[in-house]
Amino acid sequence: MTLTLEVADEVPSGQRDAVRRHFDGLSDHDVRATLRRAHGRRGARPFVIDASFNYDGRTLAAHATGPSPKTAAERAADRLQRQLRRVVDADVAQRDDPRTLRRALADLALDEHAAPRKPPEAREIVHRRTYADHPESTYEAISDLIDDDELFHLFVHVRTGEDVVVHRIDYEPRRVELLHPPHSVLADETDDIVLARPSRYSRPLTLDQARAEMDIVDHRFLYFTDADDARGKVLYLRRDGDYGLVEPE
């Protein structure tokens, strides 16, 4: 962040650092603030601050007063934070809007499944964590799938706490499949964009069992519930010919 702080002569210079600290929460943005005494220099709130910054082409601005420069800055920064949250929330809502998702899916090229370069017995298993770091709704997960250009996206569903997967469907490029555990209430998530389906496995699998099936059948990936810890995981064939194992956070 670049904080451009203009302070009038009548404001005590020793309070500038305290004013700056209140804008630390906006560290990703270039904020311009002007601090001065109100006209007449009297009253319960003699200090005035005007602060603003540009977010995605929009100017967010706040005007606040206070009994001290520190209090005025705190109020202005808090108002800017609230405005930013509202704008971001609106952007997220648009990002997850069905019409937005449908257009994005139509424009997104499906990744060709690369042929393995190693025989099954030579493939190693490479572990990694899912990119999802918090529970998500189905539409939020689809947005992440599109933004990260993933083949699949493993996440914890916000409705049920279950480890589930969304992935693009080859034969229906404008829809996404939601894979969930058998008998999950997420079966009702099917709509014009989402096709909800239970895992093909009625019981948990060990990692060895999941690998054995991947060795025989050339799946792009295999979603299963691990018998060792009851968490949903994905075993997939990497472009280097090894297996990747994606595990939840």
Sequence and secondary structure as in RCSB ss.txt:
>XXXX:A:sequence
MTLTLEVADEVPSGQRDAVRRHFDGLSDHDVRATLRRAHGRRGARPFVIDASFNYDGRTLAAHATGPSPKTAAER
AADRLQRQLRRVVDADVAQRDDPRTLRRALADLALDEHAAPRKPPEAREIVHRRTYADHPESTYEAISDLIDDDE
LFHLFVHVRTGEDVVVHRIDYEPRRVELLHPPHSVLADETDDIVLARPSRYSRPLTLDQARAEMDIVDHRFLYFT
DADDARGKVLYLRRDGDYGLVEPE
>XXXX:A:secstr
  EEEEE TTS GGGHHHHHHTTGGGTTS EEEEEEE TTS SS  EEEEEEEEETTEEEEEEEEESSHHHHHHH
HHHHHHHHHHHHHHHHHHHHT HHHHHHHHHHS        SS GGG  EEEEE S  S B HHHHHHHHHHTT 
SEEEEEBTTT  EEEEEEETTEEEEEEEEE TT GGGGG SSSEEEEE S SS B HHHHHHHHHHS  SEEEEE
BTTT  EEEEEE TTSSEEEEE  
